[in-house]
Amino acid sequence: MNICMIGAGYVGLVSAACFSEFGWKVACTDNDADRIEQLRRGSVPIYEPRLEELLERNLCNGRISFSTELAPAVGEADLVFLAVGTPMRRGDGHADLSFVFRAVEELAPHLDGFTVIATKSTVPVGTSREIERRLKQLRPDADFAVCSNPEFLREGSAIYDFTHPDRVLVGCDEERAKVLMERLYKPLALRNAPVMFVSRESAELAKYTANAFLAMKISFINEIADLCEAVGADVQEVATAIGADGRIGNKFLHPGPGYGGSCFPKDVAALIRTAREARSPLSLVEQVQTVNSERKIAMAGRIERAAGGSLKGKTVAVLGLAFKPDTDDVRETPAVPVVERLVARGAEVTVHDPVVDRLPDALAPLPGVALVADLDDAVRVADAVVIVTRWQEYERLPDVLTGFDRPPLVVDGRRMLAAERFERYAGIGR
Ligand code: NAD
Protein backbone atom coordinates (compact mmCIF):
# COMPACT_ATOMS: atom_id res chain seq x y z
CA MET A 1 0.00 0.00 0.00
CA ASN A 2 1.31 3.44 -0.92
CA ILE A 3 0.74 6.30 1.46
CA CYS A 4 1.26 10.03 0.98
CA MET A 5 1.56 12.03 4.19
CA ILE A 6 1.03 15.77 3.74
CA GLY A 7 2.69 17.63 6.60
CA ALA A 8 5.86 16.43 8.31
CA GLY A 9 5.28 17.89 11.77
CA TYR A 10 4.72 16.08 15.09
CA VAL A 11 1.74 14.08 13.83
CA GLY A 12 2.78 13.65 10.19
CA LEU A 13 6.32 12.51 10.93
CA VAL A 14 5.35 10.10 13.69
CA SER A 15 2.49 8.64 11.63
CA ALA A 16 4.71 8.34 8.54
CA ALA A 17 7.48 6.65 10.54
CA CYS A 18 5.05 4.18 12.15
CA PHE A 19 3.21 3.37 8.91
CA SER A 20 6.55 2.65 7.23
CA GLU A 21 7.45 0.46 10.20
CA PHE A 22 4.23 -1.50 9.56
CA GLY A 23 5.65 -2.23 6.11
CA TRP A 24 3.79 0.36 4.03
CA LYS A 25 5.57 2.65 1.59
CA VAL A 26 5.26 6.25 2.72
CA ALA A 27 6.04 9.42 0.79
CA CYS A 28 6.15 12.20 3.34
CA THR A 29 5.72 15.72 1.98
CA ASP A 30 5.94 19.17 3.47
CA ASN A 31 6.02 22.60 1.90
CA ASP A 32 8.84 23.63 4.24
CA ALA A 33 11.87 22.95 2.03
CA ASP A 34 14.39 23.28 4.90
CA ARG A 35 12.52 20.70 6.94
CA ILE A 36 12.46 18.25 4.02
CA GLU A 37 16.16 18.82 3.31
CA GLN A 38 16.96 18.16 6.96
CA LEU A 39 14.89 14.96 6.96
CA ARG A 40 16.55 13.73 3.79
CA ARG A 41 19.92 14.12 5.52
CA GLY A 42 18.59 11.91 8.31
CA SER A 43 18.27 14.71 10.84
CA VAL A 44 14.98 14.99 12.72
CA PRO A 45 13.59 18.52 13.17
CA ILE A 46 11.58 17.75 16.31
CA TYR A 47 12.44 16.11 19.62
CA GLU A 48 10.43 12.96 20.08
CA PRO A 49 11.84 9.85 21.78
CA ARG A 50 12.59 6.96 19.33
CA LEU A 51 11.55 8.91 16.24
CA GLU A 52 15.08 9.30 14.93
CA GLU A 53 15.76 5.57 15.17
CA LEU A 54 12.55 4.68 13.28
CA LEU A 55 13.11 7.24 10.55
CA GLU A 56 16.72 6.17 10.07
CA ARG A 57 15.77 2.50 9.71
CA ASN A 58 12.97 3.14 7.21
CA LEU A 59 14.94 5.72 5.26
CA CYS A 60 17.70 3.11 4.82
CA ASN A 61 15.33 0.36 3.69
CA GLY A 62 13.56 2.74 1.30
CA ARG A 63 10.13 2.54 2.87
CA ILE A 64 10.00 6.24 3.68
CA SER A 65 10.95 9.17 1.47
CA PHE A 66 10.75 12.94 1.87
CA SER A 67 9.85 15.53 -0.71
CA THR A 68 8.31 18.94 -1.25
CA GLU A 69 6.73 17.60 -4.46
CA LEU A 70 3.15 16.43 -4.12
CA ALA A 71 2.57 15.22 -7.68
CA PRO A 72 4.30 11.82 -7.68
CA ALA A 73 3.42 11.07 -4.05
CA VAL A 74 -0.32 11.73 -4.51
CA GLY A 75 -0.44 10.09 -7.94
CA GLU A 76 0.91 6.80 -6.61
CA ALA A 77 -0.97 6.86 -3.30
CA ASP A 78 -3.81 4.60 -2.22
CA LEU A 79 -4.15 6.81 0.84
CA VAL A 80 -3.37 10.50 1.26
CA PHE A 81 -3.20 11.76 4.84
CA LEU A 82 -3.64 15.38 5.78
CA ALA A 83 -1.46 16.12 8.82
CA VAL A 84 -1.10 19.87 8.46
CA GLY A 85 -1.65 22.33 11.30
CA THR A 86 -5.08 23.61 12.34
CA PRO A 87 -4.10 26.46 14.66
CA MET A 88 -6.49 28.78 16.44
CA ARG A 89 -7.86 31.41 14.08
CA ARG A 90 -7.14 34.95 15.23
CA GLY A 91 -10.16 36.74 16.56
CA ASP A 92 -12.86 34.11 16.90
CA GLY A 93 -11.12 31.03 18.36
CA HIS A 94 -12.24 28.78 15.51
CA ALA A 95 -9.87 26.26 13.93
CA ASP A 96 -7.98 27.86 11.05
CA LEU A 97 -8.56 25.42 8.20
CA SER A 98 -6.60 27.36 5.60
CA PHE A 99 -3.68 24.87 5.68
CA VAL A 100 -6.08 21.96 5.22
CA PHE A 101 -7.92 23.52 2.30
CA ARG A 102 -4.70 24.67 0.65
CA ALA A 103 -3.37 21.11 0.85
CA VAL A 104 -6.65 19.87 -0.67
CA GLU A 105 -6.28 22.30 -3.58
CA GLU A 106 -2.68 21.23 -4.07
CA LEU A 107 -3.36 17.51 -4.03
CA ALA A 108 -6.50 17.55 -6.20
CA PRO A 109 -4.81 17.77 -9.63
CA HIS A 110 -2.69 14.68 -8.92
CA LEU A 111 -5.36 12.19 -7.81
CA ASP A 112 -5.06 9.09 -9.93
CA GLY A 113 -7.17 5.96 -9.43
CA PHE A 114 -9.28 5.30 -6.34
CA THR A 115 -7.72 7.25 -3.45
CA VAL A 116 -8.73 7.70 0.16
CA ILE A 117 -8.07 11.14 1.62
CA ALA A 118 -7.95 10.91 5.40
CA THR A 119 -7.64 13.79 7.87
CA LYS A 120 -5.24 13.17 10.73
CA SER A 121 -5.35 16.87 11.50
CA THR A 122 -7.87 17.80 14.18
CA VAL A 123 -10.70 19.42 12.24
CA PRO A 124 -14.16 20.63 13.26
CA VAL A 125 -17.20 18.53 12.61
CA GLY A 126 -18.29 18.85 8.97
CA THR A 127 -14.77 19.30 7.57
CA SER A 128 -14.61 15.89 5.82
CA ARG A 129 -17.84 16.75 4.05
CA GLU A 130 -16.45 20.15 3.05
CA ILE A 131 -13.20 18.58 1.77
CA GLU A 132 -15.30 16.18 -0.29
CA ARG A 133 -17.38 19.05 -1.70
CA ARG A 134 -14.25 21.00 -2.68
CA LEU A 135 -12.56 17.98 -4.24
CA LYS A 136 -15.67 17.17 -6.29
CA GLN A 137 -15.63 20.74 -7.57
CA LEU A 138 -11.91 20.65 -8.37
CA ARG A 139 -11.86 17.15 -9.83
CA PRO A 140 -15.35 15.97 -10.86
CA ASP A 141 -13.68 13.08 -12.70
CA ALA A 142 -11.66 11.74 -9.74
CA ASP A 143 -12.49 8.56 -7.83
CA PHE A 144 -11.94 9.23 -4.13
CA ALA A 145 -13.41 8.97 -0.64
CA VAL A 146 -12.78 11.28 2.32
CA CYS A 147 -12.34 9.76 5.79
CA SER A 148 -11.73 11.23 9.20
CA ASN A 149 -8.94 9.52 11.13
CA PRO A 150 -8.22 11.76 14.13
CA GLU A 151 -4.94 11.22 15.91
CA PHE A 152 -4.74 10.72 19.67
CA LEU A 153 -0.97 10.46 20.16
CA ARG A 154 0.72 12.50 22.87
CA GLU A 155 3.95 14.33 22.26
CA GLY A 156 6.71 12.78 24.34
CA SER A 157 5.29 9.26 23.97
CA ALA A 158 4.04 9.59 20.40
CA ILE A 159 5.63 6.44 18.94
CA TYR A 160 4.36 4.31 21.81
CA ASP A 161 0.89 5.86 21.57
CA PHE A 162 0.71 5.33 17.82
CA THR A 163 1.74 1.70 18.05
CA HIS A 164 -0.26 0.90 21.23
CA PRO A 165 -3.41 2.98 20.80
CA ASP A 166 -6.39 2.75 23.16
CA ARG A 167 -8.35 2.83 19.92
CA VAL A 168 -7.98 3.78 16.29
CA LEU A 169 -10.92 5.90 15.23
CA VAL A 170 -12.06 6.05 11.62
CA GLY A 171 -14.97 8.11 10.39
CA CYS A 172 -15.96 6.61 7.09
CA ASP A 173 -19.10 6.45 4.92
CA GLU A 174 -17.75 4.38 2.05
CA GLU A 175 -17.16 0.64 1.87
CA ARG A 176 -14.06 0.74 -0.35
CA ALA A 177 -12.46 3.28 2.00
CA LYS A 178 -13.32 1.13 4.99
CA VAL A 179 -11.58 -1.88 3.41
CA LEU A 180 -8.42 0.19 2.81
CA MET A 181 -8.42 1.67 6.32
CA GLU A 182 -8.89 -1.81 7.80
CA ARG A 183 -5.93 -3.05 5.81
CA LEU A 184 -3.82 -0.05 6.83
CA TYR A 185 -4.37 -0.68 10.54
CA LYS A 186 -4.26 -4.48 10.38
CA PRO A 187 -0.86 -4.60 12.11
CA LEU A 188 -2.43 -2.83 15.11
CA ALA A 189 -5.68 -4.84 15.01
CA LEU A 190 -3.57 -8.02 15.13
CA ARG A 191 -2.18 -6.72 18.42
CA ASN A 192 -5.72 -6.27 19.73
CA ALA A 193 -5.96 -2.51 19.26
CA PRO A 194 -9.64 -1.69 18.73
CA VAL A 195 -10.20 -0.15 15.29
CA MET A 196 -13.53 1.67 15.50
CA PHE A 197 -15.56 2.69 12.47
CA VAL A 198 -18.06 5.48 13.02
CA SER A 199 -19.58 8.27 10.94
CA ARG A 200 -17.26 11.06 9.86
CA GLU A 201 -19.11 13.57 12.02
CA SER A 202 -18.77 11.36 15.11
CA ALA A 203 -15.05 10.83 14.52
CA GLU A 204 -14.44 14.57 14.10
CA LEU A 205 -16.43 15.48 17.18
CA ALA A 206 -14.96 12.64 19.29
CA LYS A 207 -11.46 14.09 18.94
CA TYR A 208 -12.54 17.49 20.29
CA THR A 209 -14.68 15.88 22.96
CA ALA A 210 -11.72 13.82 24.18
CA ASN A 211 -9.44 16.84 24.42
CA ALA A 212 -12.10 18.97 26.11
CA PHE A 213 -12.76 16.21 28.64
CA LEU A 214 -9.05 15.88 29.47
CA ALA A 215 -8.73 19.67 29.75
CA MET A 216 -11.71 19.61 32.10
CA LYS A 217 -10.01 17.00 34.30
CA ILE A 218 -6.93 19.23 34.52
CA SER A 219 -8.90 22.36 35.38
CA PHE A 220 -10.97 20.39 37.88
CA ILE A 221 -7.98 19.09 39.82
CA ASN A 222 -6.35 22.53 39.66
CA GLU A 223 -9.36 24.10 41.36
CA ILE A 224 -9.41 21.28 43.91
CA ALA A 225 -5.68 21.97 44.50
CA ASP A 226 -6.53 25.56 45.41
CA LEU A 227 -9.26 24.39 47.74
CA CYS A 228 -6.81 21.95 49.37
CA GLU A 229 -4.46 24.85 50.10
CA ALA A 230 -7.31 26.82 51.65
CA VAL A 231 -8.63 24.06 53.89
CA GLY A 232 -5.49 22.14 54.85
CA ALA A 233 -5.90 19.09 52.60
CA ASP A 234 -3.33 17.70 50.15
CA VAL A 235 -4.36 17.44 46.50
CA GLN A 236 -2.09 14.47 45.92
CA GLU A 237 -3.88 12.48 48.60
CA VAL A 238 -7.24 13.59 47.27
CA ALA A 239 -6.26 12.71 43.69
CA THR A 240 -4.96 9.28 44.70
CA ALA A 241 -8.15 8.58 46.61
CA ILE A 242 -10.51 9.55 43.82
CA GLY A 243 -8.29 8.12 41.08
CA ALA A 244 -8.64 4.66 42.60
CA ASP A 245 -12.27 4.79 41.56
CA GLY A 246 -12.49 3.12 38.16
CA ARG A 247 -15.26 5.51 37.13
CA ILE A 248 -12.87 8.45 37.56
CA GLY A 249 -9.45 7.01 36.69
CA ASN A 250 -6.10 8.25 37.98
CA LYS A 251 -4.82 9.96 34.82
CA PHE A 252 -4.83 13.72 34.31
CA LEU A 253 -5.30 14.39 38.00
CA HIS A 254 -1.99 16.21 38.45
CA PRO A 255 -2.19 19.84 39.55
CA GLY A 256 -0.05 22.35 37.71
CA PRO A 257 0.19 25.79 36.17
CA GLY A 258 -2.63 25.11 33.68
CA TYR A 259 -2.71 23.16 30.43
CA GLY A 260 -0.89 24.42 27.34
CA GLY A 261 0.55 22.91 24.20
CA SER A 262 -0.46 22.86 20.59
CA CYS A 263 -3.74 21.01 21.11
CA PHE A 264 -5.79 21.61 24.26
CA PRO A 265 -6.04 25.42 24.13
CA LYS A 266 -6.96 25.57 20.45
CA ASP A 267 -9.20 22.50 20.51
CA VAL A 268 -11.14 23.70 23.56
CA ALA A 269 -11.60 27.08 21.85
CA ALA A 270 -12.71 25.49 18.57
CA LEU A 271 -15.19 23.18 20.29
CA ILE A 272 -16.70 26.14 22.15
CA ARG A 273 -17.04 27.90 18.82
CA THR A 274 -18.62 24.89 17.08
CA ALA A 275 -21.11 24.49 19.92
CA ARG A 276 -22.10 28.16 19.89
CA GLU A 277 -22.60 28.07 16.13
CA ALA A 278 -24.76 24.97 16.51
CA ARG A 279 -26.76 26.85 19.18
CA SER A 280 -25.89 24.16 21.68
CA PRO A 281 -23.36 25.97 23.90
CA LEU A 282 -21.03 24.02 26.18
CA SER A 283 -21.03 26.14 29.31
CA LEU A 284 -18.93 23.61 31.22
CA VAL A 285 -16.19 23.68 28.57
CA GLU A 286 -16.34 27.48 28.42
CA GLN A 287 -15.67 27.57 32.16
CA VAL A 288 -12.72 25.18 31.74
CA GLN A 289 -11.17 27.66 29.33
CA THR A 290 -11.67 30.54 31.77
CA VAL A 291 -10.28 28.61 34.75
CA ASN A 292 -7.20 27.67 32.74
CA SER A 293 -6.44 31.17 31.46
CA GLU A 294 -6.82 32.64 34.93
CA ARG A 295 -4.60 29.98 36.41
CA LYS A 296 -1.65 30.73 34.16
CA ILE A 297 -1.95 34.42 35.03
CA ALA A 298 -2.28 33.72 38.77
CA MET A 299 0.91 31.60 38.94
CA ALA A 300 3.29 34.55 39.31
CA GLY A 301 1.25 35.93 42.23
CA ARG A 302 1.36 32.53 43.89
CA ILE A 303 5.17 32.45 43.50
CA GLU A 304 5.42 36.02 44.83
CA ARG A 305 3.38 35.16 47.93
CA ALA A 306 5.50 32.05 48.56
CA ALA A 307 8.62 34.24 48.25
CA GLY A 308 7.42 36.54 51.04
CA GLY A 309 5.39 39.14 49.16
CA SER A 310 7.80 40.77 46.70
CA LEU A 311 9.91 39.59 43.80
CA LYS A 312 11.62 42.92 43.17
CA GLY A 313 15.32 42.33 42.57
CA LYS A 314 15.00 38.62 43.33
CA THR A 315 16.44 36.01 41.03
CA VAL A 316 14.01 33.31 39.94
CA ALA A 317 15.00 30.15 38.10
CA VAL A 318 12.09 28.77 36.07
CA LEU A 319 12.57 25.08 35.35
CA GLY A 320 10.96 23.95 32.11
CA LEU A 321 9.93 25.83 29.02
CA ALA A 322 8.40 23.03 26.91
CA PHE A 323 4.69 22.65 27.61
CA LYS A 324 5.32 19.14 28.91
CA PRO A 325 8.30 16.81 29.35
CA ASP A 326 9.96 14.88 26.53
CA THR A 327 9.05 17.35 23.83
CA ASP A 328 10.54 20.55 22.46
CA ASP A 329 7.09 21.95 21.71
CA VAL A 330 6.62 25.36 23.30
CA ARG A 331 3.32 26.27 21.64
CA GLU A 332 1.03 27.84 24.26
CA THR A 333 3.36 26.68 27.01
CA PRO A 334 2.29 27.96 30.43
CA ALA A 335 5.95 28.83 31.09
CA VAL A 336 5.74 31.93 28.89
CA PRO A 337 2.91 33.74 30.74
CA VAL A 338 4.52 32.73 34.05
CA VAL A 339 7.89 34.18 33.02
CA GLU A 340 6.29 37.33 31.58
CA ARG A 341 4.51 38.06 34.84
CA LEU A 342 7.54 37.27 37.00
CA VAL A 343 9.49 39.81 34.95
CA ALA A 344 6.65 42.33 35.30
CA ARG A 345 6.87 41.91 39.08
CA GLY A 346 10.53 42.88 39.03
CA ALA A 347 12.18 39.44 39.14
CA GLU A 348 15.36 38.58 37.28
CA VAL A 349 14.48 35.37 35.48
CA THR A 350 16.60 32.53 34.20
CA VAL A 351 14.84 29.70 32.36
CA HIS A 352 16.18 26.16 32.16
CA ASP A 353 15.03 23.42 29.84
CA PRO A 354 16.87 20.17 29.06
CA VAL A 355 16.26 20.63 25.32
CA VAL A 356 17.22 24.29 25.34
CA ASP A 357 19.49 23.88 22.33
CA ARG A 358 16.36 23.18 20.27
CA LEU A 359 14.54 26.25 21.59
CA PRO A 360 16.76 29.24 20.78
CA ASP A 361 13.88 31.55 19.76
CA ALA A 362 11.30 30.46 22.29
CA LEU A 363 11.88 33.39 24.61
CA ALA A 364 12.70 35.94 21.94
CA PRO A 365 9.69 38.08 22.90
CA LEU A 366 11.09 38.32 26.45
CA PRO A 367 14.32 40.27 26.23
CA GLY A 368 16.57 40.02 29.24
CA VAL A 369 15.49 36.50 30.20
CA ALA A 370 18.37 34.06 30.08
CA LEU A 371 17.82 30.56 28.68
CA VAL A 372 20.31 28.01 30.03
CA ALA A 373 21.01 24.34 29.39
CA ASP A 374 22.66 23.43 32.68
CA LEU A 375 20.45 22.89 35.73
CA ASP A 376 23.24 23.65 38.21
CA ASP A 377 23.92 26.99 36.45
CA ALA A 378 20.23 27.86 36.48
CA VAL A 379 19.74 27.46 40.22
CA ARG A 380 23.18 28.55 41.50
CA VAL A 381 22.28 32.12 42.41
CA ALA A 382 18.50 31.80 42.54
CA ASP A 383 16.38 33.12 45.40
CA ALA A 384 13.50 30.97 44.17
CA VAL A 385 13.32 27.93 41.89
CA VAL A 386 9.98 27.27 40.18
CA ILE A 387 9.19 23.93 38.54
CA VAL A 388 6.89 24.53 35.58
CA THR A 389 7.49 21.39 33.47
CA ARG A 390 7.69 17.90 34.89
CA TRP A 391 11.03 16.94 33.27
CA GLN A 392 12.56 13.87 34.90
CA GLU A 393 15.86 15.72 35.24
CA TYR A 394 14.30 17.87 37.98
CA GLU A 395 14.12 14.86 40.27
CA ARG A 396 17.77 15.53 41.03
CA LEU A 397 17.03 19.04 42.27
CA PRO A 398 17.34 18.07 45.98
CA ASP A 399 20.86 16.75 45.27
CA VAL A 400 21.77 19.82 43.22
CA LEU A 401 20.77 22.09 46.11
CA THR A 402 22.55 20.04 48.78
CA GLY A 403 25.37 22.01 50.30
CA PHE A 404 24.05 25.43 49.28
CA ASP A 405 24.72 27.97 52.09
CA ARG A 406 21.42 29.68 51.40
CA PRO A 407 19.18 27.19 49.60
CA PRO A 408 16.52 28.83 47.44
CA LEU A 409 12.80 28.54 47.98
CA VAL A 410 11.46 25.74 45.77
CA VAL A 411 8.00 26.31 44.29
CA ASP A 412 6.94 22.92 42.98
CA GLY A 413 4.37 23.76 40.33
CA ARG A 414 3.99 20.08 39.42
CA ARG A 415 4.11 18.42 42.84
CA MET A 416 6.86 16.12 41.62
CA LEU A 417 9.29 16.33 44.56
CA ALA A 418 9.14 15.40 48.23
CA ALA A 419 8.77 18.46 50.49
CA GLU A 420 11.01 16.92 53.18
CA ARG A 421 14.02 17.10 50.87
CA PHE A 422 14.02 20.91 50.93
CA GLU A 423 14.53 23.55 53.56
CA ARG A 424 12.04 25.93 51.95
CA TYR A 425 9.34 24.30 49.82
CA ALA A 426 5.94 25.35 48.54
CA GLY A 427 4.07 22.75 46.50
CA ILE A 428 0.83 23.37 44.65
CA GLY A 429 -2.23 22.02 46.44
CA ARG A 430 -0.80 21.34 49.89
P1 NAD B 1 2.99 20.86 13.02
O1 NAD B 1 2.86 22.33 12.96
O2 NAD B 1 4.08 20.24 13.85
O3 NAD B 1 3.12 20.25 11.54
C1 NAD B 1 2.36 20.66 10.45
C2 NAD B 1 3.24 20.57 9.22
O4 NAD B 1 2.42 20.76 8.06
C3 NAD B 1 4.33 21.65 9.15
O5 NAD B 1 5.59 21.02 9.01
C4 NAD B 1 3.95 22.48 7.92
O6 NAD B 1 5.08 22.96 7.23
C5 NAD B 1 3.18 21.47 7.11
N1 NAD B 1 2.27 22.03 6.11
C6 NAD B 1 1.36 23.03 6.26
N2 NAD B 1 0.71 23.24 5.09
C7 NAD B 1 1.19 22.35 4.20
C8 NAD B 1 0.91 22.06 2.83
N3 NAD B 1 -0.02 22.73 2.14
N4 NAD B 1 1.62 21.09 2.23
C9 NAD B 1 2.57 20.40 2.89
N5 NAD B 1 2.87 20.61 4.19
C10 NAD B 1 2.19 21.58 4.83
O7 NAD B 1 1.56 20.33 13.53
P2 NAD B 1 1.24 19.02 14.40
O8 NAD B 1 1.52 19.27 15.83
O9 NAD B 1 1.86 17.83 13.72
O10 NAD B 1 -0.34 18.96 14.24
C11 NAD B 1 -0.95 18.63 12.99
C12 NAD B 1 -2.42 18.36 13.26
O11 NAD B 1 -2.56 17.22 14.11
C13 NAD B 1 -3.16 19.49 13.96
O12 NAD B 1 -4.47 19.55 13.48
C14 NAD B 1 -3.17 19.05 15.42
O13 NAD B 1 -4.26 19.58 16.14
C15 NAD B 1 -3.33 17.55 15.27
N6 NAD B 1 -2.80 16.78 16.39
C16 NAD B 1 -1.62 17.14 16.97
C17 NAD B 1 -1.12 16.38 18.03
C18 NAD B 1 0.17 16.76 18.70
O14 NAD B 1 0.45 16.23 19.78
N7 NAD B 1 0.99 17.64 18.11
C19 NAD B 1 -1.83 15.27 18.49
C20 NAD B 1 -3.02 14.93 17.87
C21 NAD B 1 -3.50 15.69 16.82
Residues whose N, C-alpha, C, O or C-beta is under 5 A from the ligand:
A	BS01	NAD	I6 G7 A8 G9 Y10 V11 G12 T29 D30 N31 D32 A83 V84 G85 T86 F99 R102 A103 K120 S121 T122 E151 F152 L153 R154 E155 S262
